Every structure is written in structure tokens, then in C-alpha cells.
Amino acid sequence: MAIEIKPIPVLRGEAAVRFVEEADRNAKEKRGSIDFTKQVEKMRAILKRSKLYQET
């Protein structure tokens, strides 16, 4: 039995404007706010053991 394909909802009017403004504000303010230092250190340790990593 086939599953009906439903259309994707589209924002219009004031809701669309608010959505775009909020997305732009979040992109500017929260960009790069996650610190991956610990994960990068673990990744480098794994690569050093596998002899695939060369320090620059």
C-alpha cells in the first residue's frame, strides 16, 4: 500500500518574516558557540596511535 505524500508547509507573511529574522539573529549570535577542544584532542590521540596524523 502506498503512503500519501503530504505537501511541505510554507510560511507566509508575518510568520515568514519573523522566522527569517530569528534565523539570521541566531546565526550571528550563536555561531561557533560550541567548544570541541576535548573532542579534537581525543581525535588527535587516536590518529597518532594509528600513524595517520602528522602535526603541522
N, C-alpha and C positions, 0 to 999 in steps of 0.2 A: 504494500500500500504506500502511496506517495505521501510525503509531508508537504503541506501547503507552504509556499514561500511567502513570508509576510514582508510588506514594504518597510524600509528603514524610516523611522520618524525623522522629520526635518524641522529644525527650529526656524521660526519666522518672527519678524517684527521685533518687539522689545526684548523678548526672551533670547533671540539670536544675538542681539547687540550686547546684552548683559553677559552671555556666555563667552563671546569673543573678548570682551574687556577683562573678564575674570581670568580667562586663559592667558592673555597677554601679561596681566599683572603677576600671575603665579609663575610664569616662565621667567620673568625678570627678577622677582624677589627670591624664589626658591631654587634657582639654578645652582647646581653644584653644592647643595647643602648637605649631601651625604658624604661621610668620610670613609673611604675604602682603604685606609692605610693598613689596617690589620690584615685585610684580605690580600692586599698586594704583597705584604711581607710573607704570608703563607704561600702564595703562588710562587714567589721567587725561591723560597726554600725548596719547594717541590721540584721546580725546574733545575735548580743547582744539583740536586741529587740525581736527576735524570740526565745531566750533562747537556741539556738543551739551551741553557741560559748562559749568556755572555754579558758580563757587566760592562757598561759603557762609561 
